[in-house]
Amino acid sequence: MTHHHHPDEAREPGEFWESWYQERDQVWSGKVNAVLAEVASSLEPGSALDLGCGEGGDVVWLAQQGWDAIGIDISPAAIERARLAAEEQGVEDQASFLVGDLTELDLDGHFDLVTASFLQSPVALERAAILRTAASLVAPGGRLLLTSHAAPPPWAADEHRHDFKQSSPEAEVADLDLAPGEWAVETAQVRGREVTAPDGAPAVLEDSIVLVRRLP
């Protein structure tokens, strides 16, 4: 079987994601990712950074829980929707959003929680480098939470399964290249998530979850 290249692979990421959002009214549910809600609920609210925030659902939720949260995404259209969502929920003072390329992050300060949920892309994405930069932005005592696709969805046709970017918890931790003695790996596991398949049947998606803590 020949390997077909994904038609979008060569596109410039900013252009790809901007058109992706502009072609759709609302892409995401606006609800918080379940893994983030579970992890953050047990933490003392502080400062948070969400990488690839999309339409801002996670950032708005964090702000509602008392965090000062910043979301960054490469798509101006997504960020505009995120800002509107924060205003609608009355958390625009706690939730701020930036248009930015994650490969060129230049942020002042450190964060108690840095999150990246499903930061996987059909176009070029220097993911390992971005994740290492994300780790460098974690404050002492703070945490980095990565939630990723661990496997293609069960309904994906065989010829399209390679289109779905995926990674294992072990690969995520290896990509982070954490300095020995400076970090504790609190979670590195694959977890099932119950969803409804496009045909309406129940299905389970496999998520890779990595939670690491920078030691004080």
Beta strands, then each sheet from edge to edge (+ up, - down):
strand 1: 47-51
strand 2: 68-73
strand 3: 95-99
strand 4: 111-117
strand 5: 138-149
strand 6: 183-196
strand 7: 202-214
sheet 1: 3+ 2+ 1+ 4+ 5+ 7- 6+
end
